[in-house]
Amino acid sequence: MLDKLIQCRLQERVRSVLPDANIDTVQVRPCPDLKFGDYQSNSLMALAKERKRNPRQLAEEIVGDLDVAEWCEKVEIAGAGFLNFRVKNEAVAGVLRAAARGEHLFFEKCPKPRTLVVDFSSPNVAKPMHVGHIRSTILGDALVRVLRLLGHQVITDNHIGDWGTQFGKLLVGWKKDLDRSNLESDPLGEMGRIYKQVNASFEADEEVKNSARQELVKLQDGDVVNLSIWREMIDLSLKEFEKVYSRLGVTFDHVLGESFYNPKLKGVAKDLLDLGIAQESEGATVVFFDKATNWSDPSIILKRDGGANYTTTDLATLEYRLKTWQPSEIVYVTDARQQLHFQQLFHIYHRWRPSSSVVLSHVWFGMILGPDGTPFKTRTGENIGLNALLDEAEERALVTVTEKNPNLPESERREIARVVGIGAVKYSDLLPNRQSDYRFDWDKMLALTGNTAVYLLYAYTRIRSVARKAAEVGAKASTDNLQLVQPGELALAKHLMRFGLSVEAMATEYRPNYLCNYLFELAGLFSQFYEKCPVIQAEEKERASRLALCELAGRVLKQGLEILGIATTERM
C-alpha cells in the first residue's frame, strides 16, 4: 500500500545519494502519534552515523529531491533526522477505491512465497483433549491461516502421541477391565479410566509392572492382537479428536504420529554415533554439549534399554519432513516448558545436517491460569476437558444472546451462541502476548465492552445492519465521490490502510495479538464514525460514500476475524 510506495521511493533516493548504502535498512513505518503524520522513517540517522555525517543534513539532502508529492504533503524533517510523511486525502481515497473494486483488501501477497511446515496441537492417543491443548491448537491454526492468506504454501502436521510406554499400561487395562459399552459411549473417557486404574498400582505392584512391560514388548514386536487393540485405540481417539477440531474449525493436511517414525529411530541413532555427534555413556546413547551452550545435561538418544527418546523421534520427523516437503521453515507451536528440548533438538540437527538451510522455529506460549492465578484445572485438580470447555462457552453465550434477543428462534439463538462462545474462547487466547500466561475469565471474555471477540462481532453485526437498512431504502455504496472530510471518516479510512501492516507483522513474528489489537482499534474507530457521521440519513452522495466506508470496514473486520479462526454472524 502507500507505505510501501513511499518506502520504495525513499530507498531509490537514498541509493542515488549513498550508492554503498544497504537500502533494505531504509524503512517507512506508521507514526505512533498521528499528530506528527501518518508514516515516518528514522533510517537516515543510522546511515549518517555509519558515515560520521550530520543526520539532519543528510535528511535535508535526501528530502530535497524526494518525489512523493503524488501521495504526500511536504515531507517534514523532525529532530535529529526523522522523516514524517502526511498522506493526502485523495491518495487515501485512491487506495480505498481500489479496495472497493476488489483489487486488494489493504494487503498484498508475498512476492516470494515460501513453503513451511507447521506442527501444532499434538494430543496423546487414548487421552481426552483438555484445556492444555487449546493454545497450541488455536495459535497454530491462526498462524497457518495468516501465512496461507499471504500466499505461502503451508503444510500442517498433527504429530500425535501414539507410541510409548503408556501403551503397555493401556493394553493391560484393556484386556483385564475394559467396559465395551462405556467404550462405545465415551471412548476417551473409558481409555482414561483403565489407564488411571493400571497406573495407580503400577509402582507398588510388581505383577502389574511386569505385565505392562510384557504387553509393550509384544506390541513393539508386532504381536497381532496387541497391534489390533493399539490401532483401535488410535482410530477411536482420532474420531474423538476430530469432533473437537470440527467445532474449532481446525483441519490438518497430515496426522503422522510418533509410531510412523519408529522404524527410522535406530538408523538415526547409528548415524549420530558414526558421525561422532552421539556417544555411549553408562549404557545409553547421548549427545553432550559444549560449554558455550550452557546446557549441563546431555540429550538422550537411546535409553539403557534401547528405547528411543523424544529427541530421536523429532530428529527422524525433521528428516522426513525435509525430504518429503522441502520446506524452507518448520514451525513448532508448543508451550514454554519445551524450550530447552527444541533448543537442543535444533542444535543437534544442524550438527547432523550442517549443510541444511532450513529455518527451525519454536513458537512457544505461556500457560492458561485460573481466576486465582494457578494453573487452570477443575476443583479436584483434573485437567478441564476441551469439549466441556466449549460446551460451557456456548451455554454462557446463549444466556447473553437470549437476554438481548429473546424473540429470535431457538435454533438461530443457538447458532449465534456457538459463533460467539467459541469465538470468545479463541480471541481471549490469541489476544495476550503469546509468551505471557493469562487468566481465564468467563465474564471478561464474554463482555460486550472492551477488547473481546463479542465486541468485535457486535461491531460487525452493526455494519451488516447498516447494509440491510440501506437496502431497504434502495441506497447503494459508491466510491465514485468518496468523501473523507469529517475526522471520523478520515480516521477510519486511514486505519483500514494499515490492515496489511498488522497482517504482515502477525505473520512475520507469529504474534496474533498484533492483529487482535488492530481489529479492536478498527471496531472503536467504526463506532466513532457511526456516531459522528450519519449514514442512512445523509445526503445521497455523502450516504453512498459512507456506505462504502462501512462496507470496507466490514470486509476488513470479517477477514481479520477469519485469520483468527473466528466465524461471524449477521445478527446478535
C-alpha positions in Angstrom: 0.0 0.0 0.0 1.1 3.6 0.3 3.7 3.0 3.0 5.5 0.6 0.6 5.3 3.0 -2.3 6.7 5.8 -0.1 9.4 3.4 1.2 10.4 2.3 -2.3 10.7 5.9 -3.5 12.8 6.8 -0.3 15.1 3.8 -1.0 15.6 5.0 -4.6 16.6 8.4 -3.3 18.9 7.1 -0.7 20.6 4.9 -3.3 21.2 7.9 -5.5 22.8 9.8 -2.6 24.6 6.9 -0.9 25.3 4.3 -3.6 27.0 2.0 -1.0 24.1 2.0 1.4 22.1 -1.2 2.2 18.7 0.2 1.2 16.9 -2.8 2.9 17.6 -1.0 6.2 15.7 2.1 4.9 12.1 1.5 6.1 8.9 3.5 6.5 6.6 2.7 9.3 3.3 4.0 10.8 3.7 7.0 13.0 3.0 6.0 16.6 1.5 9.5 17.2 -0.7 10.7 14.3 -0.2 14.3 15.1 3.2 14.0 13.5 2.0 12.4 10.4 0.8 9.0 9.0 4.2 7.4 8.4 7.8 8.1 9.5 11.3 6.9 8.9 14.3 7.1 11.3 16.6 5.1 9.0 18.7 8.0 7.9 20.1 8.6 11.3 21.8 5.2 11.3 23.1 5.7 7.8 24.5 9.1 8.9 26.1 7.6 12.0 27.9 4.9 9.9 29.4 7.6 7.7 30.1 10.1 10.6 27.8 12.6 8.9 25.3 15.0 10.4 22.0 13.2 10.3 19.9 16.3 9.9 22.0 17.5 6.9 21.7 14.0 5.3 18.0 14.1 5.8 17.8 17.5 4.1 19.8 16.3 1.2 17.6 13.2 0.8 14.4 15.1 1.1 15.5 17.8 -1.3 14.8 15.7 -4.4 12.5 13.1 -2.8 9.5 12.8 -5.1 6.4 11.6 -3.1 4.2 14.5 -3.9 1.6 12.3 -5.6 0.8 10.7 -2.2 2.1 13.1 0.5 2.1 16.6 1.7 5.5 18.3 2.1 7.8 15.8 3.9 8.8 17.1 7.4 12.2 16.6 9.0 12.0 16.4 12.8 14.6 16.2 15.5 17.9 14.7 14.5 16.7 13.3 11.2 13.2 11.8 11.5 11.2 12.0 8.3 7.4 12.4 8.8 5.0 11.8 5.9 1.5 13.0 5.9 -0.7 11.3 3.3 -3.0 13.4 1.1 -6.7 12.6 1.4 -7.0 11.9 -2.3 -4.3 9.3 -2.1 -6.2 7.6 0.7 -9.3 7.8 -1.3 -7.5 6.2 -4.3 -6.4 3.2 -2.1 -10.0 2.8 -0.9 -11.4 2.9 -4.4 -9.0 0.1 -5.5 -10.2 -2.0 -2.5 -13.8 -1.4 -3.3 -13.1 -2.6 -6.8 -11.7 -5.8 -5.4 -8.1 -5.1 -6.4 -6.9 -5.7 -2.9 -8.1 -5.6 0.8 -5.3 -3.4 2.0 -2.7 -6.2 2.0 -0.5 -7.8 -0.7 0.5 -11.4 -1.3 4.2 -12.1 -0.5 6.2 -11.6 -3.7 8.5 -14.6 -2.7 6.2 -17.2 -1.2 7.8 -19.9 0.9 7.0 -23.5 1.9 6.5 -24.0 5.6 5.5 -27.0 7.8 3.6 -26.1 10.9 3.4 -28.6 13.7 0.7 -27.9 16.2 -1.9 -29.4 18.6 -0.4 -32.9 19.1 -2.7 -34.6 21.6 -1.9 -38.0 23.0 -3.9 -41.1 21.9 -6.3 -42.6 24.4 -6.5 -39.3 26.4 -9.2 -36.6 26.0 -8.1 -33.3 24.7 -8.0 -30.8 27.6 -7.5 -27.1 28.1 -3.8 -27.6 27.8 -4.2 -28.3 24.1 -6.2 -25.2 23.3 -3.3 -22.7 23.0 -1.3 -24.8 20.6 -4.4 -25.7 18.5 -5.8 -22.2 18.3 -2.5 -20.4 17.9 -1.2 -22.9 15.3 -4.4 -22.6 13.3 -4.3 -18.8 13.2 -0.6 -18.8 12.1 -1.5 -21.2 9.3 -4.4 -19.0 8.2 -2.4 -15.8 8.0 0.6 -17.5 6.2 -1.8 -19.0 3.6 -3.6 -15.7 3.1 -0.2 -14.1 2.2 0.4 -16.7 -0.4 2.8 -19.1 1.4 2.4 -22.9 0.9 1.8 -24.3 4.4 1.7 -28.0 5.3 0.1 -28.8 8.6 1.1 -31.9 10.5 -0.6 -33.1 13.7 2.2 -35.0 15.4 0.1 -37.1 17.8 1.5 -39.2 20.7 0.6 -42.7 19.6 3.6 -44.7 20.8 5.5 -45.3 24.0 5.4 -46.9 27.5 1.9 -45.8 28.2 0.5 -48.3 25.8 1.8 -51.2 27.9 -0.4 -50.0 30.8 -3.3 -49.4 28.4 -3.1 -52.9 27.0 -3.1 -54.4 30.5 -6.2 -52.4 31.4 -7.9 -53.1 28.0 -7.5 -56.8 28.4 -8.5 -57.1 32.0 -11.0 -54.4 32.7 -12.4 -52.8 29.5 -16.1 -51.9 29.6 -17.2 -52.1 25.9 -20.5 -50.2 26.5 -18.5 -47.4 28.1 -16.0 -47.5 25.2 -18.8 -47.1 22.7 -20.4 -44.1 24.5 -17.3 -42.4 25.7 -14.1 -43.9 24.1 -11.6 -41.5 25.6 -13.2 -41.5 29.0 -13.1 -45.3 29.1 -9.5 -45.4 28.0 -8.6 -42.8 30.5 -10.3 -44.8 33.2 -8.5 -48.1 32.5 -5.2 -46.2 32.2 -5.6 -44.5 35.6 -6.6 -47.8 37.2 -3.4 -49.6 36.0 -1.2 -46.6 36.6 -2.4 -46.3 40.2 -1.0 -49.8 41.1 1.9 -49.7 38.6 4.7 -48.7 41.0 3.5 -50.7 44.0 2.6 -54.0 42.2 5.4 -55.8 40.5 3.0 -58.1 38.8 1.2 -55.2 37.1 4.5 -53.6 36.2 5.8 -56.8 34.6 2.5 -57.3 32.8 2.7 -53.8 31.3 6.3 -54.3 30.2 5.4 -57.6 28.6 2.4 -56.2 26.7 4.6 -53.3 25.5 7.3 -55.6 24.2 4.7 -57.7 22.4 3.3 -54.6 20.8 6.8 -53.5 19.7 7.5 -56.9 18.3 4.4 -56.8 16.2 2.0 -59.1 18.1 -1.2 -59.3 16.1 -3.6 -59.0 19.0 -1.8 -56.1 20.6 -1.4 -54.3 17.3 -5.1 -54.7 16.6 -6.0 -53.2 20.0 -3.5 -50.4 19.5 -5.0 -49.5 16.1 -8.5 -49.4 17.6 -7.3 -47.0 20.3 -5.9 -44.7 17.6 -9.0 -44.9 15.4 -11.3 -44.2 18.3 -9.0 -41.3 19.6 -8.8 -39.7 16.1 -12.6 -39.7 15.8 -13.0 -38.0 19.2 -10.2 -35.5 18.4 -12.0 -34.7 15.1 -15.2 -33.7 17.0 -13.2 -31.0 18.8 -11.3 -29.9 15.7 -14.6 -29.7 13.8 -16.1 -27.4 16.5 -13.0 -25.2 16.3 -12.8 -25.2 12.5 -9.3 -26.7 12.5 -8.0 -29.1 9.9 -4.7 -30.8 9.2 -3.1 -32.0 6.0 -1.3 -34.8 7.8 -1.7 -36.7 11.1 1.6 -38.6 11.4 2.2 -39.8 14.9 5.3 -40.9 16.7 4.7 -44.5 15.6 5.2 -43.5 12.0 8.8 -42.7 12.7 9.6 -45.7 14.9 11.3 -47.8 12.2 13.7 -44.9 11.5 14.9 -44.4 15.1 17.8 -46.9 15.2 19.1 -45.5 12.0 19.1 -42.0 13.4 21.0 -43.2 16.5 23.6 -45.1 14.4 24.1 -42.1 12.2 24.7 -39.8 15.1 27.2 -42.3 16.6 29.0 -42.8 13.3 29.4 -39.1 12.9 30.7 -38.7 16.4 27.8 -36.5 17.4 26.5 -39.0 19.9 28.4 -41.4 22.1 27.8 -44.3 24.5 27.6 -43.3 28.2 26.6 -45.6 31.0 24.7 -47.9 28.6 22.8 -45.1 26.9 23.4 -43.2 23.7 23.7 -39.5 24.4 24.7 -36.2 22.8 26.9 -34.0 25.0 27.0 -30.2 24.5 30.0 -27.9 24.7 30.3 -25.3 27.4 29.2 -22.5 25.0 25.6 -23.8 25.0 25.4 -23.7 28.9 23.5 -27.0 28.9 24.9 -29.2 31.6 22.8 -32.3 30.9 23.2 -34.3 27.7 20.4 -35.2 25.4 19.4 -38.9 25.5 19.1 -40.5 22.0 18.7 -44.1 23.2 18.0 -45.1 26.8 19.8 -48.0 28.5 17.1 -50.4 27.5 17.4 -49.4 23.8 14.2 -47.3 23.8 14.3 -44.0 21.9 13.6 -40.6 23.4 11.6 -37.7 22.1 14.7 -36.1 20.6 15.3 -39.2 18.5 11.7 -39.2 17.2 11.8 -35.5 16.5 15.1 -35.8 14.6 13.6 -38.6 12.4 10.5 -36.4 12.0 12.6 -33.4 10.9 14.5 -35.6 8.3 11.2 -36.9 6.9 9.6 -33.5 6.6 12.6 -32.1 4.8 12.9 -34.9 2.3 9.2 -35.1 1.7 8.0 -31.5 1.5 11.3 -29.5 1.1 10.2 -26.6 3.4 12.3 -23.5 4.0 11.0 -23.4 7.5 9.5 -25.7 10.1 7.4 -24.1 12.9 6.7 -25.9 16.2 3.9 -24.5 18.3 4.2 -25.7 21.9 4.2 -24.4 25.4 7.1 -22.7 27.1 8.2 -25.8 29.1 9.6 -27.3 25.9 12.0 -24.5 25.1 15.1 -26.4 26.1 14.0 -29.5 24.2 13.7 -27.6 21.0 16.9 -25.6 21.5 18.8 -28.9 21.9 16.9 -30.5 19.0 17.7 -27.7 16.6 21.4 -27.7 17.8 21.8 -31.4 17.2 20.1 -31.3 13.8 22.3 -28.6 12.5 25.4 -30.6 13.7 23.9 -33.7 12.0 23.0 -31.9 8.7 25.3 -28.8 8.6 24.5 -28.1 5.0 20.8 -27.7 5.6 19.5 -24.2 5.3 16.1 -24.9 6.8 14.9 -22.4 9.5 13.7 -24.1 12.6 11.3 -22.0 14.8 9.9 -22.8 18.2 6.8 -20.6 18.7 6.2 -21.1 22.4 3.5 -19.8 24.6 2.6 -19.3 28.3 0.1 -21.1 30.5 -3.6 -20.6 31.0 -4.3 -19.7 34.6 -7.5 -19.9 36.6 -9.0 -16.8 38.2 -6.8 -17.4 41.3 -3.6 -17.3 39.2 -2.8 -21.0 39.5 -2.9 -23.5 36.5 -6.5 -23.7 35.1 -7.9 -27.0 36.4 -11.1 -28.4 37.9 -11.7 -28.2 41.6 -10.5 -31.7 42.0 -7.2 -30.8 40.2 -8.1 -32.6 37.0 -7.4 -31.1 33.6 -10.5 -29.4 32.1 -11.8 -31.3 29.0 -11.7 -29.2 25.9 -15.2 -30.3 24.7 -16.6 -29.4 28.1 -15.0 -26.0 28.0 -16.5 -25.3 24.6 -19.9 -26.5 25.8 -19.8 -24.1 28.7 -18.7 -21.3 26.4 -21.7 -21.9 24.1 -24.2 -22.2 27.0 -22.9 -19.0 28.6 -23.1 -17.2 25.3 -26.7 -18.5 24.8 -27.8 -16.8 28.0 -26.4 -13.5 26.8 -28.0 -13.9 23.3 -31.3 -14.8 24.8 -31.3 -11.8 27.1 -30.7 -9.5 24.2 -32.9 -11.2 21.6 -35.5 -13.4 23.3 -37.7 -13.3 20.2 -35.3 -15.0 17.9 -36.0 -18.7 17.1 -34.1 -21.0 19.4 -32.1 -22.5 16.5 -30.9 -19.1 15.5 -30.0 -18.2 19.1 -28.0 -21.4 19.5 -26.1 -20.8 16.2 -25.3 -17.2 17.3 -24.2 -18.6 20.7 -21.9 -21.1 19.0 -20.2 -18.4 17.0 -19.9 -16.0 20.0 -18.9 -18.6 22.6 -16.2 -20.4 20.6 -15.1 -17.0 19.1 -14.7 -15.6 22.7 -12.6 -18.6 23.8 -10.3 -18.2 20.7 -9.9 -14.5 21.0 -9.1 -14.5 24.7 -6.3 -17.0 23.9 -4.9 -15.0 20.9 -5.2 -11.5 22.4 -2.4 -11.6 25.0 1.3 -11.7 24.1 1.6 -15.4 23.4 4.6 -15.7 25.7 2.6 -14.5 28.7 0.5 -16.5 31.0 -3.1 -15.3 31.1 -6.1 -15.7 33.4 -9.2 -17.5 32.0 -12.1 -15.3 32.9 -15.6 -16.1 31.6 -17.1 -12.7 32.4 -14.3 -10.8 30.8 -14.1 -12.8 27.6 -17.9 -12.7 27.1 -18.2 -9.0 27.8 -19.9 -6.7 25.2 -17.3 -4.0 26.0 -13.6 -4.0 26.0 -11.2 -5.9 23.8 -13.2 -9.1 23.3 -14.5 -11.2 20.4 -18.0 -10.3 21.5 -17.3 -6.5 21.0 -15.8 -7.2 17.5 -18.6 -9.4 16.5 -21.1 -6.9 17.7 -19.3 -4.2 15.6 -19.6 -6.5 12.6 -23.3 -7.0 13.1 -23.8 -3.2 13.3 -22.1 -2.9 9.9 -24.3 -5.6 8.5 -27.4 -3.9 10.0 -26.4 -0.6 8.2 -26.2 -2.6 4.9 -29.7 -4.1 5.5 -31.2 -0.7 6.2 -29.6 0.8 3.1 -31.1 -2.0 1.0 -34.5 -1.2 2.4 -34.4 2.4 1.2 -32.6 1.5 -2.1 -29.3 3.2 -1.1 -26.0 1.8 -2.5 -22.4 2.2 -1.6 -20.1 4.0 -4.0 -16.6 5.3 -4.0 -17.0 7.4 -7.1 -17.3 10.5 -5.0 -15.5 9.3 -1.9 -15.6 12.0 0.8 -13.1 12.0 3.5 -13.9 15.3 5.1 -15.0 14.6 8.6 -12.4 13.5 11.2 -14.3 10.2 11.7 -14.3 9.4 8.0 -10.6 10.1 7.6 -9.5 8.2 10.8 -11.4 5.1 9.7 -10.1 5.3 6.2 -6.5 5.6 7.3 -6.9 2.8 9.7 -8.2 0.5 7.0 -5.0 1.1 5.1 -3.0 -0.3 8.0 -4.6 -3.7 7.9 -1.9 -5.2 5.8 0.8 -4.0 8.2 -0.8 -5.8 11.1 -1.3 -8.9 9.0 2.3 -8.9 7.9 3.5 -8.3 11.5 1.5 -11.2 12.7 2.9 -13.5 10.0 6.5 -12.3 10.5 6.7 -12.5 14.3 4.0 -15.2 14.8 2.1 -12.9 17.2 -1.7 -12.8 16.6 -2.1 -10.1 19.3 -0.9 -7.6 16.7 -4.0 -8.3 14.6 -6.3 -8.5 17.6 -5.3 -5.0 18.7 -5.7 -3.7 15.2 -9.2 -5.1 14.9 -10.1 -3.7 18.3 -9.0 -0.2 17.2 -10.9 -0.7 13.9 -14.1 -1.5 15.8 -13.6 1.5 18.0 -13.0 3.9 15.1 -16.0 2.5 13.3 -18.1 3.2 16.4 -16.9 6.8 16.5 -17.5 7.2 12.8 -21.0 5.7 13.1 -21.9 8.1 16.0 -20.5 11.3 14.4 -21.2 10.7 10.7 -24.9 9.7 9.9 -25.1 7.2 7.2 -28.6 6.4 6.1 -29.9 9.9 6.9 -27.1 11.6 5.0 -27.5 13.3 1.6 -27.2 10.9 -1.4 -23.6 11.4 -2.4 -22.4 11.5 1.2 -24.5 8.5 2.1 -23.0 6.5 -0.8 -19.5 7.4 0.3 -20.2 6.5 3.9 -21.9 3.2 3.0 -18.7 2.4 1.0 -16.6 3.1 4.2 -19.0 0.8 6.2 -18.7 -1.9 3.6 -14.9 -1.8 3.5 -14.7 -1.8 7.3 -17.0 -4.8 7.4 -14.9 -6.7 4.9 -11.6 -6.0 6.8 -13.2 -6.9 10.1 -14.6 -10.2 8.7 -11.2 -11.0 7.1 -9.3 -10.2 10.3 -11.6 -12.5 12.3 -11.3 -15.3 9.7 -7.5 -15.1 10.1 -8.0 -15.7 13.9 -10.3 -18.6 13.1 -13.4 -16.7 14.3 -16.6 -17.0 12.4 -19.0 -14.1 12.1 -22.8 -13.7 12.3 -25.2 -11.3 10.7 -27.2 -10.7 13.9 -26.6 -10.9 17.6 
